[in-house]
């Protein structure tokens, strides 16, 4: 059934009329724009994230009843959960795949906001959103270590090594996470405490602020003009329930057939071969294997600065809330992507030719070079918004490429073909 428009005068600023004084309506609107109901506007990733976080909380509470955060007993408690507790294997899989899916939909949400320039005049909430992304990464990482198997332990050692390259902040972050500069057995109870208490509490707090600020800023970012308003119930509410149910059904189906990985118990003396970080840090590991300074410091720092400054240096309010509407900017994005692929590919292609370390360094520096070239060439003709977003395309695509290459690394860090990597040892 199509939504019936409500004849209400829009506020002069184009914002929704002030809601009734209720805590709930400050988080969930009573009226929404008809455009907000279109699947192409939000892709449903917001409600998908809420559903996945709910699945994580519910499954996490049940998992905590059977988990022992001790290096001597952690692995055994996970084995007992999987084989002695009814539906324990499925429960653990739900938690693991929900964590990965939450990170994916959070990244999709970030891309949508950037592509629609929905960060304009919403700098505070943009920073809150980046904080939520950081919390998702931290929560995923702290949970990744808890099974204390060979893959998790040595993957965490890789992350600790990456932090060691970051001056000043790296050692501080390592001590906050592990209680020391390097990962050791006493870090496990600390990581477990962060995973089940502080990080979820911070995520809920920032999540509430994030949704509240969307409401305070007038709802979803949209083009200028008088919006057509429709009742949120049942139109928006019905769509939200449907998306949440579909997400949870798919999650349960995947968890029923694809168990969460669990390797051999952690051996703190004999390293895994290869030692690999979790998939969301794998691109940085691949970068760091070619240039530690670039992979662990320069490229992440440039990407974070560009993202953090985006709302404040954008410089325009036109075409807000539309999917990269200008054809010329889409062509700029394509050019930035092609330049990045060619630059990174050239770095890898030089390695068999005998260029050695110099080629490895070039492959890691290539994203920064391509992003800088895009900015230098595009700024005079395209303006700040298009140029900055194209630079982010270059950096983001490079990170995806390095993640795929890192996933294809085999024993002794030898580069395998994709089908050999999928086949495994």
Secondary structure, DSSP 4 states (H G I P E B T S, - for coil): -PPPEE--PPPTTSPPPPPPS-HHHHHS-SEEEGGGGSHHHHTTHHHHHHHHHHHHHHHHHHHHTT---STTTHHHHHHHHHHHSTTHHHHHHHHHHHHHHHHHHHHHHHHHHHHTTTTTT-HHHHHHHHHHHHHHHHHHHHHHHTT-BHHHHHHHHHHHHHHHTSTTHHHHHHHHHHSSSS--TTHHHHHHHIIIIIHHHHHHHHHHHHHHHHHHTTSS---SSPPPEEEHHHHHHHHHHHHHHHHHHHHHHHHHHSPPP--SBP-SSS--SS----HHHHHHHHHHHH-HHIIIIIHHHHHHHHHHHHHHH----TTTTSSS--HHHHHHHHHHHHHHHHHHHHHHHHIIIIITHHHHHHHHHHHHHHHHHHHHHHHHHHHHHHHHHHHHHHHHHHHHHHHHHHHTB-GGGPBPPHHHHHH--
